[in-house]
Amino acid sequence: PFDVLVVGGGPAGAAAAIYAARKGIRTGLVAERFGGQVQETMGIENFISVPYTEGPKLVASLEQHVKEYGVEMITNQRVADITAFSSTNSDQAGLQVSLVSGATLKSRSVILATGARWRELNVPGEQEYRNKGVAYCPHCDGPFYKGKRVAVVGGGNSGIEAAIDLAGIVEHVTVLEFGDSLRADEVLQRKARSLANIDIITNAQTTEVLGDGQKVSGIHYIDRVSGELQHLSLAGIFVQIGLVPNTEFLQGSAVELTRFGEVIIDAKGATSTPGVFAAGDATTVPYKQIVIAMGAGATAALSAFDHLIRN
Ligand code: FAD
């Protein structure tokens, strides 16, 4: 069996695998797609010490770094389940990770780093203009819209936080909320309403992302009260309707999740199941960013090593 089996090949999983392998223990990494969300990212300007890079370039460096340590990489494989197994010989006790393909992998400890995905609008134009005006991360892409007009779709906490954050950078922000009222905390709503360059429109159903063939030029929404189609001219659209953790396969397992599906971890990256650690966007970590996911991956690997030397 492996000493440490990392599930997920994004920044959290890559960092965890490197930290584990550097302890000289048998380390495996199983991932559906190495690189995770970073593979889909265009410009990255907040990866500290690297003023500018691009997703595929960072992924290639991550892969090269992981491969320097003899990590056994199993890619294009999706994990279906994780269970504890024990045998009469206590040395053999550990965890079993089942793959959708039917194969099983055994390990003395597991690090879950399956990341998350942004909930999409599912309207025409969204895919076409992804990274060309359609954005999901204000911390990442906000500065690209300096002095421009943008919309934030979604009036929950993340949408209103994004609007307040963007209002300090861009010329103007329009918040489009589907419901008849915002769902964000009152204190955030008050702050947003106090800013002169934020407009809030409720009962707005986004129907189409418009562009000029190269980049976003505007948005169409239906006013759900009047039924009329409305148009806004914009350079950017930040979709803030939820980040969904890739943890469906853990539903019903012994690993405790929040009601949003996030893996509950403590400060050491430990989950509710002994020997199972977790890191990155799939967890309860408060901010979802590359540097944060990498730090969390390192934490989880050091905690897994600590668990191994004590058991
Ligand atoms: P992920 O990167 O999501 O990786 C998850 C890994 O798990 C993948 O390898 C996936 O294939 C695998 N996986 C999932 N489910 C399974 C399964 N069942 N079995 C096997 N493998 C599985 N952050 C920044 O800091 N700066 C930026 O500029 C930035 N820009 C972004 C732009 C976009 C478009 C997006 C989508 C995100 C951006 N982010 C940015 C956020 C950043 O990408 C994430 O915070 C980071 O990738 C999270 O790392 P992770 O390792 O936790 O998960």
Residues whose N, C-alpha, C, O or C-beta is under 5 A from the ligand:
A	BS01	FAD	V7 G8 G9 G10 P11 A12 G13 V30 A31 E32 R33 F34 G35 G36 Q37 V38 E40 T41 G43 I44 E45 N46 Q77 R78 V79 A113 T114 G115 A116 C137 C140 N246 F249 A279 G280 D281 A282 K288 Q289 I290 V291 A293
